[in-house]
């Protein structure tokens, strides 16, 4: 999977070959903010394949993802290089999904740094909708947080925020 980082409102995607492409944050849509899509799915064989096929058919590339299932249901969280295309693909199917603004933090790769970042966000009264590793840069782990209030999350994260 490509490593990613944000610079201001630009998403930089690094490939295994060192090449990169720069997209407006939010993908081809040109929106000023990255979003995470959270799709509720039945916990059964083929659910992930169906979402990936729908996105692929729309020409959307998944740039980061995480998923979990609990009993009969699961959730898939992902970012995409084309948010408008992702919306069109998801809207064309009977899935329930929501979006959350994404804030990216660069954390030291050592115990306790995620706890510190999560506590900062919680202390600011910001709800976390999702969280996943979106890349690494040297000794920093880049974590994408889907949040209820991106401005408050960025302020709470302070120097840890890179988006």
Backbone as JSON Lines, residues from 0, in Angstrom:
{"i":0,"aa":"X","n":[0.85,-1.17,0.0],"ca":[0.0,0.0,0.0],"c":[0.9,1.23,0.0]}
{"i":1,"aa":"X","n":[0.53,2.28,-0.74],"ca":[1.33,3.49,-0.75],"c":[1.34,4.17,0.61]}
{"i":2,"aa":"X","n":[2.43,4.82,0.94],"ca":[2.49,5.64,2.14],"c":[1.94,7.01,1.77]}
{"i":3,"aa":"X","n":[1.31,7.66,2.74],"ca":[0.71,8.96,2.44],"c":[1.05,9.94,3.55]}
{"i":4,"aa":"X","n":[1.09,11.19,3.17],"ca":[1.18,12.24,4.17],"c":[0.49,13.46,3.59]}
{"i":5,"aa":"X","n":[0.14,14.37,4.44],"ca":[-0.5,15.59,3.97],"c":[0.43,16.76,4.2]}
{"i":6,"aa":"X","n":[0.35,17.7,3.31],"ca":[1.1,18.95,3.43],"c":[0.09,20.06,3.21]}
{"i":7,"aa":"X","n":[-0.33,20.7,4.28],"ca":[-1.4,21.69,4.15],"c":[-2.67,21.0,3.72]}
{"i":8,"aa":"X","n":[-3.16,21.35,2.57],"ca":[-4.38,20.73,2.05],"c":[-4.07,19.85,0.85]}
{"i":9,"aa":"X","n":[-2.88,19.28,0.79],"ca":[-2.48,18.43,-0.31],"c":[-2.13,17.05,0.22]}
{"i":10,"aa":"X","n":[-2.62,16.02,-0.45],"ca":[-2.31,14.65,-0.09],"c":[-1.18,14.17,-0.99]}
{"i":11,"aa":"X","n":[-0.1,13.68,-0.38],"ca":[1.04,13.18,-1.13],"c":[1.06,11.68,-0.98]}
{"i":12,"aa":"X","n":[1.07,10.95,-2.08],"ca":[1.05,9.5,-2.06],"c":[2.4,9.0,-2.56]}
{"i":13,"aa":"X","n":[3.08,8.21,-1.72],"ca":[4.38,7.66,-2.08],"c":[4.22,6.2,-2.45]}
{"i":14,"aa":"X","n":[4.77,5.8,-3.58],"ca":[4.7,4.4,-3.99],"c":[5.97,3.68,-3.58]}
{"i":15,"aa":"X","n":[5.97,2.37,-3.73],"ca":[7.14,1.57,-3.38],"c":[8.35,1.95,-4.24]}
{"i":16,"aa":"X","n":[8.12,2.54,-5.38],"ca":[9.21,2.92,-6.28],"c":[9.69,4.35,-6.08]}
{"i":17,"aa":"X","n":[9.17,4.99,-5.05],"ca":[9.61,6.34,-4.73],"c":[8.9,7.42,-5.51]}
{"i":18,"aa":"X","n":[8.12,7.07,-6.51],"ca":[7.36,8.07,-7.25],"c":[6.2,8.55,-6.41]}
{"i":19,"aa":"X","n":[5.71,9.71,-6.7],"ca":[4.56,10.19,-5.96],"c":[3.65,10.99,-6.88]}
{"i":20,"aa":"X","n":[2.45,11.14,-6.43],"ca":[1.51,12.01,-7.11],"c":[0.86,12.87,-6.06]}
{"i":21,"aa":"X","n":[0.55,14.06,-6.41],"ca":[-0.04,14.99,-5.46],"c":[-1.47,15.23,-5.89]}
{"i":22,"aa":"X","n":[-2.39,15.03,-4.96],"ca":[-3.81,15.22,-5.21],"c":[-4.32,16.32,-4.31]}
{"i":23,"aa":"X","n":[-5.3,17.08,-4.75],"ca":[-5.93,17.99,-3.79],"c":[-6.49,17.15,-2.66]}
{"i":24,"aa":"X","n":[-6.41,17.63,-1.44],"ca":[-7.0,16.88,-0.32],"c":[-8.45,16.65,-0.65]}
{"i":25,"aa":"X","n":[-8.89,15.4,-0.55],"ca":[-10.24,15.05,-0.94],"c":[-10.28,14.44,-2.32]}
{"i":26,"aa":"X","n":[-9.15,14.33,-2.98],"ca":[-9.09,13.67,-4.27],"c":[-9.42,14.59,-5.41]}
{"i":27,"aa":"X","n":[-9.88,14.0,-6.5],"ca":[-10.15,14.75,-7.72],"c":[-11.26,15.77,-7.55]}
{"i":28,"aa":"X","n":[-12.04,15.62,-6.51],"ca":[-13.16,16.54,-6.31],"c":[-12.69,17.95,-5.99]}
{"i":29,"aa":"X","n":[-11.44,18.1,-5.52],"ca":[-10.93,19.42,-5.19],"c":[-11.44,19.97,-3.87]}
{"i":30,"aa":"X","n":[-12.15,19.17,-3.1],"ca":[-12.63,19.63,-1.79],"c":[-11.43,19.95,-0.92]}
{"i":31,"aa":"X","n":[-11.64,20.81,0.06],"ca":[-10.53,21.26,0.9],"c":[-10.18,20.32,2.03]}
{"i":32,"aa":"X","n":[-10.89,19.23,2.18],"ca":[-10.69,18.39,3.34],"c":[-10.82,16.92,2.94]}
{"i":33,"aa":"X","n":[-9.9,16.09,3.44],"ca":[-10.02,14.66,3.21],"c":[-11.15,14.11,4.07]}
{"i":34,"aa":"X","n":[-11.8,13.08,3.56],"ca":[-12.86,12.4,4.3],"c":[-12.59,10.91,4.33]}
{"i":35,"aa":"X","n":[-13.08,10.28,5.37],"ca":[-13.09,8.83,5.45],"c":[-14.54,8.4,5.23]}
{"i":36,"aa":"X","n":[-14.71,7.36,4.43],"ca":[-16.02,6.77,4.2],"c":[-16.12,5.55,5.11]}
{"i":37,"aa":"X","n":[-17.25,5.41,5.81],"ca":[-17.47,4.29,6.71],"c":[-18.74,3.58,6.24]}
{"i":38,"aa":"X","n":[-18.56,2.35,5.75],"ca":[-19.66,1.6,5.14],"c":[-20.06,0.48,6.08]}
{"i":39,"aa":"X","n":[-21.35,0.37,6.38],"ca":[-21.88,-0.73,7.18],"c":[-22.25,-1.87,6.24]}
{"i":40,"aa":"X","n":[-21.73,-3.06,6.55],"ca":[-21.91,-4.21,5.66],"c":[-22.33,-5.44,6.45]}
{"i":41,"aa":"X","n":[-23.0,-6.38,5.78],"ca":[-23.26,-7.65,6.45],"c":[-21.95,-8.43,6.57]}
{"i":42,"aa":"X","n":[-21.79,-9.15,7.66],"ca":[-20.6,-9.97,7.89],"c":[-20.82,-11.3,7.19]}
{"i":43,"aa":"X","n":[-20.48,-11.32,5.89],"ca":[-20.64,-12.54,5.09],"c":[-19.61,-12.52,3.97]}
{"i":44,"aa":"X","n":[-19.31,-13.69,3.42],"ca":[-18.35,-13.74,2.32],"c":[-18.79,-12.85,1.15]}
{"i":45,"aa":"X","n":[-17.88,-12.06,0.64],"ca":[-18.15,-11.24,-0.53],"c":[-18.48,-9.79,-0.27]}
{"i":46,"aa":"X","n":[-18.74,-9.41,0.97],"ca":[-19.1,-8.02,1.25],"c":[-18.0,-7.05,0.85]}
{"i":47,"aa":"X","n":[-16.78,-7.32,1.26],"ca":[-15.66,-6.45,0.88],"c":[-15.49,-6.45,-0.63]}
{"i":48,"aa":"X","n":[-15.57,-7.6,-1.27],"ca":[-15.4,-7.69,-2.72],"c":[-16.43,-6.82,-3.44]}
{"i":49,"aa":"X","n":[-17.66,-6.81,-2.95],"ca":[-18.71,-6.02,-3.59],"c":[-18.4,-4.52,-3.53]}
{"i":50,"aa":"X","n":[-17.94,-4.05,-2.38],"ca":[-17.59,-2.63,-2.26],"c":[-16.41,-2.31,-3.16]}
{"i":51,"aa":"X","n":[-15.38,-3.13,-3.11],"ca":[-14.18,-2.89,-3.93],"c":[-14.53,-2.92,-5.42]}
{"i":52,"aa":"X","n":[-15.39,-3.83,-5.83],"ca":[-15.8,-3.9,-7.24],"c":[-16.57,-2.65,-7.65]}
{"i":53,"aa":"X","n":[-17.48,-2.18,-6.79],"ca":[-18.26,-0.98,-7.11],"c":[-17.34,0.24,-7.24]}
{"i":54,"aa":"X","n":[-16.38,0.37,-6.33],"ca":[-15.45,1.5,-6.4],"c":[-14.57,1.38,-7.64]}
{"i":55,"aa":"X","n":[-14.07,0.18,-7.91],"ca":[-13.23,-0.02,-9.1],"c":[-13.97,0.28,-10.39]}
{"i":56,"aa":"X","n":[-15.23,-0.13,-10.46],"ca":[-16.04,0.14,-11.66],"c":[-16.23,1.62,-11.89]}
{"i":57,"aa":"X","n":[-16.19,2.39,-10.81],"ca":[-16.35,3.85,-10.89],"c":[-15.0,4.53,-11.12]}
{"i":58,"aa":"X","n":[-13.9,3.74,-11.16],"ca":[-12.57,4.3,-11.36],"c":[-11.95,4.88,-10.11]}
{"i":59,"aa":"X","n":[-12.44,4.45,-8.94],"ca":[-11.98,4.99,-7.66],"c":[-10.92,4.06,-7.08]}
{"i":60,"aa":"X","n":[-9.81,4.63,-6.66],"ca":[-8.75,3.88,-6.01],"c":[-8.86,4.08,-4.5]}
{"i":61,"aa":"X","n":[-8.85,2.98,-3.75],"ca":[-8.83,3.04,-2.29],"c":[-7.4,3.34,-1.88]}
{"i":62,"aa":"X","n":[-7.19,4.4,-1.1],"ca":[-5.84,4.8,-0.72],"c":[-5.44,4.35,0.67]}
{"i":63,"aa":"X","n":[-6.41,4.06,1.53],"ca":[-6.15,3.51,2.86],"c":[-7.45,2.87,3.33]}
{"i":64,"aa":"X","n":[-7.34,1.82,4.13],"ca":[-8.55,1.14,4.58],"c":[-8.34,0.38,5.87]}
{"i":65,"aa":"X","n":[-9.43,0.14,6.56],"ca":[-9.47,-0.72,7.75],"c":[-10.89,-1.26,7.85]}
{"i":66,"aa":"X","n":[-11.01,-2.43,8.42],"ca":[-12.34,-3.0,8.58],"c":[-12.4,-3.87,9.82]}
{"i":67,"aa":"X","n":[-13.62,-4.09,10.28],"ca":[-13.84,-4.94,11.45],"c":[-15.26,-5.47,11.39]}
{"i":68,"aa":"X","n":[-15.44,-6.67,11.91],"ca":[-16.77,-7.26,12.0],"c":[-17.04,-7.64,13.44]}
{"i":69,"aa":"X","n":[-18.31,-7.55,13.83],"ca":[-18.75,-7.97,15.15],"c":[-20.1,-8.63,14.98]}
{"i":70,"aa":"X","n":[-20.13,-9.93,15.13],"ca":[-21.38,-10.65,14.93],"c":[-21.82,-10.58,13.48]}
{"i":71,"aa":"X","n":[-23.08,-10.26,13.23],"ca":[-23.59,-10.29,11.86],"c":[-23.28,-9.05,11.01]}
{"i":72,"aa":"X","n":[-22.66,-8.03,11.6],"ca":[-22.38,-6.81,10.85],"c":[-20.9,-6.45,10.93]}
{"i":73,"aa":"X","n":[-20.49,-5.65,9.96],"ca":[-19.12,-5.15,9.95],"c":[-19.1,-3.74,9.4]}
{"i":74,"aa":"X","n":[-17.96,-3.11,9.52],"ca":[-17.77,-1.77,8.96],"c":[-16.46,-1.74,8.2]}
{"i":75,"aa":"X","n":[-16.47,-1.05,7.1],"ca":[-15.28,-0.82,6.29],"c":[-15.06,0.68,6.26]}
{"i":76,"aa":"X","n":[-13.88,1.12,6.7],"ca":[-13.51,2.53,6.63],"c":[-12.44,2.66,5.57]}
{"i":77,"aa":"X","n":[-12.55,3.67,4.7],"ca":[-11.54,3.85,3.67],"c":[-11.46,5.31,3.23]}
{"i":78,"aa":"X","n":[-10.31,5.64,2.66],"ca":[-10.13,6.91,1.96],"c":[-9.96,6.58,0.49]}
{"i":79,"aa":"X","n":[-10.23,7.55,-0.35],"ca":[-10.2,7.31,-1.79],"c":[-9.56,8.49,-2.52]}
{"i":80,"aa":"X","n":[-9.03,8.19,-3.69],"ca":[-8.43,9.25,-4.5],"c":[-9.47,10.09,-5.23]}
{"i":81,"aa":"X","n":[-10.71,9.67,-5.23],"ca":[-11.8,10.39,-5.9],"c":[-13.04,10.29,-5.02]}
{"i":82,"aa":"X","n":[-13.23,11.26,-4.15],"ca":[-14.34,11.2,-3.2],"c":[-15.7,11.29,-3.9]}
{"i":83,"aa":"X","n":[-15.8,12.11,-4.93],"ca":[-17.07,12.19,-5.65],"c":[-17.41,10.85,-6.3]}
{"i":84,"aa":"X","n":[-16.42,10.19,-6.87],"ca":[-16.62,8.87,-7.45],"c":[-17.0,7.84,-6.4]}
{"i":85,"aa":"X","n":[-16.37,7.93,-5.22],"ca":[-16.71,7.01,-4.14],"c":[-18.16,7.19,-3.72]}
{"i":86,"aa":"X","n":[-18.59,8.44,-3.62],"ca":[-19.99,8.71,-3.25],"c":[-20.93,8.12,-4.3]}
{"i":87,"aa":"X","n":[-20.6,8.32,-5.56],"ca":[-21.46,7.8,-6.64],"c":[-21.53,6.27,-6.57]}
{"i":88,"aa":"X","n":[-20.41,5.62,-6.33],"ca":[-20.39,4.16,-6.25],"c":[-21.21,3.68,-5.05]}
{"i":89,"aa":"X","n":[-21.03,4.32,-3.91],"ca":[-21.76,3.9,-2.71],"c":[-23.25,4.2,-2.82]}
{"i":90,"aa":"X","n":[-23.59,5.35,-3.43],"ca":[-25.0,5.72,-3.59],"c":[-25.73,4.8,-4.56]}
{"i":91,"aa":"X","n":[-24.98,4.14,-5.45],"ca":[-25.61,3.28,-6.46],"c":[-25.98,1.9,-5.89]}
{"i":92,"aa":"X","n":[-25.61,1.64,-4.67],"ca":[-25.87,0.35,-4.03],"c":[-26.69,0.56,-2.75]}
{"i":93,"aa":"X","n":[-27.23,-0.5,-2.19],"ca":[-28.09,-0.33,-1.01],"c":[-27.33,-0.23,0.31]}
{"i":94,"aa":"X","n":[-26.08,0.13,0.29],"ca":[-25.3,0.19,1.52],"c":[-25.6,1.46,2.3]}
{"i":95,"aa":"X","n":[-25.45,1.35,3.6],"ca":[-25.52,2.51,4.49],"c":[-24.08,2.95,4.73]}
{"i":96,"aa":"X","n":[-23.83,4.23,4.53],"ca":[-22.48,4.74,4.79],"c":[-22.57,6.15,5.32]}
{"i":97,"aa":"X","n":[-21.48,6.57,5.91],"ca":[-21.36,7.95,6.38],"c":[-19.95,8.42,6.09]}
{"i":98,"aa":"X","n":[-19.76,9.71,6.13],"ca":[-18.44,10.31,5.93],"c":[-18.04,11.05,7.19]}
{"i":99,"aa":"X","n":[-16.75,11.09,7.42],"ca":[-16.23,11.89,8.52],"c":[-14.98,12.6,8.01]}
{"i":100,"aa":"X","n":[-14.8,13.86,8.38],"ca":[-13.56,14.56,8.02],"c":[-12.37,13.82,8.64]}
{"i":101,"aa":"X","n":[-11.26,13.8,7.91],"ca":[-10.08,13.11,8.4],"c":[-9.01,14.1,8.83]}
{"i":102,"aa":"X","n":[-8.43,13.83,9.98],"ca":[-7.29,14.58,10.49],"c":[-6.15,13.58,10.58]}
{"i":103,"aa":"X","n":[-4.97,13.97,10.11],"ca":[-3.82,13.07,10.13],"c":[-2.82,13.56,11.17]}
{"i":104,"aa":"X","n":[-2.33,12.61,11.96],"ca":[-1.32,12.91,12.98],"c":[-0.08,12.07,12.71]}
{"i":105,"aa":"X","n":[1.08,12.65,12.94],"ca":[2.36,11.95,12.84],"c":[2.83,11.63,14.25]}
{"i":106,"aa":"X","n":[2.81,10.35,14.6],"ca":[3.15,9.92,15.95],"c":[4.49,9.21,15.96]}
{"i":107,"aa":"X","n":[5.25,9.42,17.02],"ca":[6.5,8.68,17.2],"c":[6.16,7.19,17.26]}
{"i":108,"aa":"X","n":[7.01,6.37,16.67],"ca":[6.79,4.92,16.65],"c":[7.31,4.31,17.95]}
{"i":109,"aa":"X","n":[6.54,4.54,19.04],"ca":[6.91,4.01,20.35],"c":[5.64,3.91,21.21]}
{"i":110,"aa":"X","n":[5.68,3.08,22.25],"ca":[4.5,2.89,23.1],"c":[4.0,4.21,23.71]}
{"i":111,"aa":"X","n":[2.69,4.34,23.77],"ca":[2.07,5.48,24.45],"c":[1.7,6.65,23.57]}
{"i":112,"aa":"X","n":[2.22,6.72,22.35],"ca":[1.94,7.9,21.54],"c":[0.5,7.92,21.03]}
{"i":113,"aa":"X","n":[-0.05,6.76,20.71],"ca":[-1.46,6.71,20.31],"c":[-2.35,7.1,21.49]}
{"i":114,"aa":"X","n":[-2.02,6.61,22.67],"ca":[-2.8,6.97,23.87],"c":[-2.79,8.48,24.08]}
{"i":115,"aa":"X","n":[-1.63,9.1,23.91],"ca":[-1.53,10.55,24.07],"c":[-2.4,11.28,23.05]}
{"i":116,"aa":"X","n":[-2.32,10.88,21.78],"ca":[-3.11,11.53,20.74],"c":[-4.61,11.33,20.98]}
{"i":117,"aa":"X","n":[-5.0,10.11,21.32],"ca":[-6.41,9.83,21.57],"c":[-6.93,10.61,22.76]}
{"i":118,"aa":"X","n":[-6.15,10.73,23.82],"ca":[-6.56,11.5,24.99],"c":[-6.71,12.97,24.65]}
{"i":119,"aa":"X","n":[-5.78,13.51,23.85],"ca":[-5.89,14.92,23.44],"c":[-7.2,15.17,22.7]}
{"i":120,"aa":"X","n":[-7.53,14.26,21.77],"ca":[-8.75,14.41,20.98],"c":[-9.98,14.29,21.89]}
{"i":121,"aa":"X","n":[-9.97,13.29,22.77],"ca":[-11.11,13.09,23.69],"c":[-11.28,14.28,24.63]}
{"i":122,"aa":"X","n":[-10.19,14.81,25.13],"ca":[-10.26,15.95,26.06],"c":[-10.84,17.19,25.4]}
{"i":123,"aa":"X","n":[-10.73,17.25,24.06],"ca":[-11.31,18.37,23.32],"c":[-12.79,18.13,23.01]}
{"i":124,"aa":"X","n":[-13.31,16.99,23.45],"ca":[-14.72,16.68,23.21],"c":[-15.01,16.22,21.8]}
{"i":125,"aa":"X","n":[-14.0,15.74,21.1],"ca":[-14.15,15.3,19.7],"c":[-14.36,13.8,19.68]}
{"i":126,"aa":"X","n":[-15.37,13.34,18.94],"ca":[-15.65,11.92,18.79],"c":[-14.84,11.34,17.64]}
{"i":127,"aa":"X","n":[-14.29,10.15,17.86],"ca":[-13.58,9.43,16.81],"c":[-14.55,8.49,16.1]}
{"i":128,"aa":"X","n":[-14.65,8.63,14.79],"ca":[-15.48,7.75,13.98],"c":[-14.66,6.57,13.45]}
{"i":129,"aa":"X","n":[-13.38,6.8,13.21],"ca":[-12.5,5.75,12.7],"c":[-11.07,6.14,12.97]}
{"i":130,"aa":"X","n":[-10.18,5.16,12.84],"ca":[-8.76,5.41,13.02],"c":[-8.0,4.3,12.33]}
{"i":131,"aa":"X","n":[-7.01,4.66,11.53],"ca":[-6.17,3.63,10.94],"c":[-4.84,4.21,10.49]}
{"i":132,"aa":"X","n":[-3.86,3.33,10.4],"ca":[-2.54,3.72,9.93],"c":[-2.63,3.98,8.44]}
{"i":133,"aa":"X","n":[-2.14,5.13,8.0],"ca":[-2.15,5.42,6.57],"c":[-0.75,5.47,5.99]}
{"i":134,"aa":"X","n":[0.28,5.34,6.82],"ca":[1.64,5.29,6.29],"c":[2.67,5.54,7.36]}
{"i":135,"aa":"X","n":[3.92,5.46,6.95],"ca":[5.04,5.73,7.84],"c":[6.01,6.65,7.12]}
{"i":136,"aa":"X","n":[6.7,7.46,7.89],"ca":[7.72,8.35,7.37],"c":[8.86,8.34,8.38]}
{"i":137,"aa":"X","n":[9.89,7.53,8.1],"ca":[10.99,7.4,9.05],"c":[10.49,6.76,10.34]}
{"i":138,"aa":"X","n":[10.67,7.46,11.45],"ca":[10.21,6.92,12.75],"c":[8.83,7.45,13.14]}
{"i":139,"aa":"X","n":[8.11,8.02,12.2],"ca":[6.76,8.53,12.46],"c":[5.72,7.62,11.8]}
{"i":140,"aa":"X","n":[4.67,7.33,12.55],"ca":[3.53,6.59,12.04],"c":[2.42,7.6,11.77]}
{"i":141,"aa":"X","n":[1.9,7.61,10.56],"ca":[0.83,8.54,10.2],"c":[-0.5,7.84,10.42]}
{"i":142,"aa":"X","n":[-1.29,8.42,11.34],"ca":[-2.59,7.88,11.7],"c":[-3.66,8.81,11.16]}
{"i":143,"aa":"X","n":[-4.64,8.25,10.45],"ca":[-5.78,9.01,9.98],"c":[-6.93,8.83,10.96]}
{"i":144,"aa":"X","n":[-7.4,9.92,11.52],"ca":[-8.53,9.9,12.44],"c":[-9.75,10.48,11.74]}
{"i":145,"aa":"X","n":[-10.83,9.71,11.64],"ca":[-12.11,10.25,11.19],"c":[-12.77,10.87,12.4]}
{"i":146,"aa":"X","n":[-13.05,12.17,12.36],"ca":[-13.47,12.9,13.56],"c":[-14.77,13.67,13.35]}
{"i":147,"aa":"X","n":[-15.4,14.01,14.47],"ca":[-16.64,14.8,14.42],"c":[-16.36,16.29,14.24]}
{"i":148,"aa":"X","n":[-15.21,16.76,14.64],"ca":[-14.87,18.19,14.57],"c":[-13.39,18.33,14.21]}
{"i":149,"aa":"X","n":[-13.08,18.47,12.91],"ca":[-11.67,18.48,12.5],"c":[-10.88,19.66,13.05]}
{"i":150,"aa":"X","n":[-11.47,20.83,13.15],"ca":[-10.73,22.0,13.66],"c":[-10.33,21.78,15.12]}
{"i":151,"aa":"X","n":[-11.27,21.27,15.93],"ca":[-10.97,21.02,17.33],"c":[-9.95,19.89,17.47]}
{"i":152,"aa":"X","n":[-10.03,18.88,16.62],"ca":[-9.07,17.77,16.68],"c":[-7.67,18.26,16.33]}
{"i":153,"aa":"X","n":[-7.57,19.07,15.27],"ca":[-6.25,19.61,14.89],"c":[-5.67,20.46,16.02]}
{"i":154,"aa":"X","n":[-6.5,21.29,16.61],"ca":[-6.03,22.15,17.7],"c":[-5.58,21.29,18.89]}
{"i":155,"aa":"X","n":[-6.34,20.25,19.2],"ca":[-5.99,19.38,20.32],"c":[-4.69,18.62,20.06]}
{"i":156,"aa":"X","n":[-4.52,18.18,18.82],"ca":[-3.3,17.43,18.49],"c":[-2.07,18.34,18.44]}
{"i":157,"aa":"X","n":[-2.29,19.61,18.17],"ca":[-1.17,20.57,18.14],"c":[-0.1,20.16,17.16]}
{"i":158,"aa":"X","n":[1.13,20.04,17.64],"ca":[2.27,19.74,16.76],"c":[2.22,18.32,16.17]}
{"i":159,"aa":"X","n":[1.33,17.47,16.64],"ca":[1.2,16.12,16.08],"c":[0.41,16.13,14.77]}
{"i":160,"aa":"X","n":[-0.42,17.16,14.57],"ca":[-1.27,17.23,13.38],"c":[-0.45,17.59,12.16]}
{"i":161,"aa":"X","n":[-0.67,16.85,11.07],"ca":[-0.01,17.16,9.81],"c":[-1.01,17.43,8.7]}
{"i":162,"aa":"X","n":[-2.3,17.56,9.06],"ca":[-3.3,17.87,8.04],"c":[-4.05,19.13,8.41]}
